[in-house]
Amino acid sequence: MPATLQAFRAALEAKAPSLAPGGPALKALVALAVLAAIVAGISVWRSQPVPEPLPAPASPPPASHRHVPATPSSTASVTVHVTGKVRKPGIYTLPMGARVADAVTAAGGARHATATASVNLARRLLDGEQILIGAPPGAAVPAAPVPAPGTDPAATVLDLNTATAEQLEQLPGVGEVLAARIAEFRTANGGFTSVAQLQEVPGIGPRKYTEIRGKVRV
């Protein structure tokens, strides 16, 4: 039993003989009861749980610390000229590693099934090359005729404006990279107007030009 109630009970027992209506003892008893009720109310109020404030929402990190997904780099590509018996002849840009078949598809496909008989559709494309579709078998590149029996193949003269990148690689000192540069120069400048323009191709110096000039024409 709380101490205040015990005190109230003791006082009640002590004053019981003099609890006449309107008497001082009754008034004191009422005042004591009111005081006890107030004390009990305060005690109950203090025992109630106090709500805690909610934590503030976390602020977003500064822009300088935010993770920004890396932008994928642009994919390397090759540009080729598809001509001959295709539905949409023209210049097309394809991803690096694409095949001749991909270039033919980009050009709308061959006009008939036999047009690609003389073309290696599985070959990888080289930047700047020309792909001729529909040439008769054995005459895919008119500029590089098959040498007659007993003729040195090295003596064949290539046309700089029609030779494929593979044929250009047969020139003295010309590899895959330099052949691609020659084809790229041809495409960028609308073809060669003279053999001397080979000297404008990066990688062809005076010595290499001397070795090549007798084996090409325009």
C-alpha positions as CSV (number, residue, x, y, z in Angstrom):
1,M,0.0,0.0,0.0
2,P,1.4,3.5,-0.9
3,A,2.7,5.6,2.0
4,T,0.1,8.3,1.3
5,L,-2.8,5.9,1.7
6,Q,-1.3,4.5,4.9
7,A,-1.0,8.0,6.3
8,F,-4.6,8.7,5.3
9,R,-5.8,5.5,7.0
10,A,-3.9,6.3,10.2
11,A,-5.4,9.8,10.3
12,L,-8.9,8.4,9.7
13,E,-8.6,6.0,12.7
14,A,-7.2,8.8,15.0
15,K,-10.0,11.2,14.1
16,A,-12.9,8.8,13.9
17,P,-14.5,10.0,17.3
18,S,-14.6,13.6,16.1
19,L,-15.9,13.3,12.5
20,A,-18.9,15.3,13.1
21,P,-20.5,17.0,10.1
22,G,-19.0,20.4,9.6
23,G,-16.3,19.8,12.2
24,P,-12.7,20.7,11.7
25,A,-11.6,17.1,11.7
26,L,-13.9,16.2,8.8
27,K,-12.5,19.2,6.8
28,A,-9.0,18.1,7.5
29,L,-9.8,14.6,6.4
30,V,-11.3,15.9,3.1
31,A,-8.3,18.0,2.4
32,L,-6.0,15.1,3.1
33,A,-8.0,12.9,0.7
34,V,-7.7,15.5,-2.0
35,L,-4.0,15.8,-1.5
36,A,-3.6,12.0,-1.7
37,A,-5.6,11.9,-4.9
38,I,-3.3,14.6,-6.4
39,V,-0.1,12.8,-5.4
40,A,-1.5,9.5,-6.8
41,G,-2.4,11.3,-10.1
42,I,1.1,12.8,-10.4
43,S,2.7,9.4,-9.8
44,V,0.6,7.7,-12.5
45,W,1.4,10.5,-15.0
46,R,5.1,10.2,-14.4
47,S,5.0,6.4,-15.0
48,Q,3.6,6.8,-18.6
49,P,6.2,6.1,-21.3
50,V,7.6,9.2,-23.1
51,P,7.5,8.9,-26.9
52,E,10.9,9.3,-28.5
53,P,11.2,11.4,-31.7
54,L,11.8,9.6,-34.9
55,P,15.3,9.9,-36.4
56,A,15.7,12.4,-39.2
57,P,15.9,10.8,-42.7
58,A,19.5,10.4,-44.0
59,S,20.4,13.1,-46.4
60,P,21.6,12.0,-49.9
61,P,25.4,11.9,-50.4
62,P,27.0,14.8,-52.1
63,A,27.1,14.7,-55.9
64,S,30.9,14.3,-55.8
65,H,30.5,11.0,-53.8
66,R,27.7,9.5,-55.8
67,H,28.5,6.4,-57.9
68,V,28.0,7.2,-61.6
69,P,27.8,4.1,-63.8
70,A,30.5,4.0,-66.4
71,T,29.4,4.8,-69.9
72,P,30.3,2.0,-72.3
73,S,32.9,3.0,-74.8
74,S,31.9,3.2,-78.4
75,T,32.4,0.0,-80.4
76,A,35.1,0.0,-83.0
77,S,33.7,-0.3,-86.6
78,V,34.7,-0.7,-90.2
79,T,33.4,1.1,-93.2
80,V,33.1,-0.8,-96.5
81,H,31.7,-0.2,-100.0
82,V,29.3,-2.9,-101.2
83,T,28.6,-2.8,-104.9
84,G,27.5,-5.0,-107.7
85,K,24.3,-7.2,-107.7
86,V,22.9,-6.1,-104.3
87,R,19.6,-4.4,-103.7
88,K,21.1,-1.3,-102.0
89,P,24.7,-0.7,-103.1
90,G,26.5,1.9,-101.0
91,I,28.9,2.5,-98.2
92,Y,28.1,0.8,-94.9
93,T,29.6,1.0,-91.4
94,L,29.6,-2.3,-89.5
95,P,31.1,-3.5,-86.1
96,M,34.7,-4.6,-86.1
97,G,34.9,-8.3,-86.7
98,A,31.8,-8.4,-89.0
99,R,31.9,-10.7,-92.0
100,V,31.3,-10.2,-95.7
101,A,27.9,-11.8,-95.2
102,D,27.0,-9.1,-92.7
103,A,27.9,-6.4,-95.3
104,V,25.8,-8.1,-98.0
105,T,22.8,-8.2,-95.5
106,A,23.3,-4.5,-94.7
107,A,23.1,-3.8,-98.5
108,G,19.7,-5.4,-98.7
109,G,21.0,-8.8,-99.7
110,A,22.0,-10.2,-103.1
111,R,19.6,-9.8,-106.0
112,H,19.7,-13.6,-106.7
113,A,21.0,-16.6,-104.9
114,T,24.0,-17.2,-107.2
115,A,25.3,-13.6,-107.0
116,T,27.5,-14.5,-104.0
117,A,29.0,-17.6,-105.5
118,S,32.4,-16.0,-106.1
119,V,32.5,-14.2,-102.7
120,N,33.9,-15.6,-99.5
121,L,31.0,-14.7,-97.2
122,A,32.8,-15.9,-94.1
123,R,35.8,-13.5,-94.5
124,R,36.2,-10.8,-91.9
125,L,35.8,-7.2,-93.3
126,L,38.6,-4.7,-93.6
127,D,38.1,-1.0,-93.1
128,G,37.9,0.8,-96.4
129,E,37.6,-2.2,-98.7
130,Q,35.2,-2.6,-101.7
131,I,33.0,-5.8,-101.9
132,L,31.9,-6.7,-105.4
133,I,28.9,-9.0,-105.5
134,G,27.8,-10.8,-108.7
135,A,31.1,-11.1,-110.5
136,P,31.5,-14.3,-112.5
137,P,33.6,-17.0,-110.7
138,G,37.3,-16.5,-111.4
139,A,36.7,-12.8,-112.4
140,A,35.7,-11.3,-109.1
141,V,38.2,-8.5,-109.5
142,P,38.7,-7.5,-113.1
143,A,41.7,-5.3,-112.2
144,A,43.7,-8.4,-111.2
145,P,43.4,-10.9,-114.1
146,V,44.7,-14.4,-113.6
147,P,48.2,-14.4,-115.0
148,A,48.9,-16.6,-118.0
149,P,50.7,-19.9,-117.5
150,G,54.4,-19.3,-117.1
151,T,53.9,-15.7,-116.0
152,D,55.3,-14.5,-112.7
153,P,52.3,-13.6,-110.5
154,A,54.4,-10.9,-108.9
155,A,54.4,-9.1,-112.2
156,T,50.6,-8.5,-112.1
157,V,49.7,-4.8,-112.1
158,L,46.9,-3.9,-109.7
159,D,44.4,-1.1,-110.2
160,L,44.5,1.0,-107.0
161,N,40.8,1.9,-107.4
162,T,39.4,-1.6,-107.7
163,A,41.9,-3.9,-106.0
164,T,40.7,-5.5,-102.8
165,A,42.5,-5.2,-99.5
166,E,43.7,-8.9,-99.9
167,Q,45.2,-8.1,-103.3
168,L,46.9,-5.0,-102.0
169,E,48.6,-7.1,-99.3
170,Q,50.4,-8.9,-102.1
171,L,52.4,-5.7,-103.0
172,P,56.0,-5.5,-101.7
173,G,56.1,-4.4,-98.1
174,V,52.3,-4.0,-97.8
175,G,50.7,-5.9,-94.9
176,E,47.1,-5.9,-93.6
177,V,47.4,-2.5,-91.8
178,L,48.9,-0.7,-94.8
179,A,46.5,-2.3,-97.2
180,A,43.6,-1.0,-95.1
181,R,45.2,2.5,-95.1
182,I,45.4,2.5,-98.9
183,A,41.7,1.4,-99.1
184,E,40.7,4.0,-96.6
185,F,42.5,6.8,-98.5
186,R,40.8,5.6,-101.7
187,T,37.4,5.8,-100.1
188,A,38.0,9.2,-98.4
189,N,39.3,10.9,-101.6
190,G,37.0,9.3,-104.1
191,G,39.7,7.1,-105.6
192,F,43.3,7.6,-106.8
193,T,43.9,9.9,-109.7
194,S,47.6,9.0,-110.0
195,V,50.0,6.4,-108.6
196,A,52.0,9.2,-107.0
197,Q,49.1,9.8,-104.5
198,L,50.3,6.6,-102.7
199,Q,53.0,8.9,-101.1
200,E,50.1,10.6,-99.2
201,V,49.1,7.4,-97.5
202,P,50.5,7.2,-94.0
203,G,53.3,4.6,-93.8
204,I,54.4,4.8,-97.4
205,G,57.8,6.5,-97.6
206,P,60.0,7.1,-100.6
207,R,61.6,3.6,-100.4
208,K,58.3,1.7,-100.2
209,Y,56.8,3.9,-102.9
210,T,59.7,3.0,-105.2
211,E,59.0,-0.7,-104.6
212,I,55.2,-0.4,-105.2
213,R,54.8,2.2,-108.0
214,G,55.7,-0.3,-110.8
215,K,53.2,-2.8,-109.7
216,V,50.1,-0.6,-109.5
217,R,48.1,1.7,-111.9
218,V,45.0,3.9,-111.9
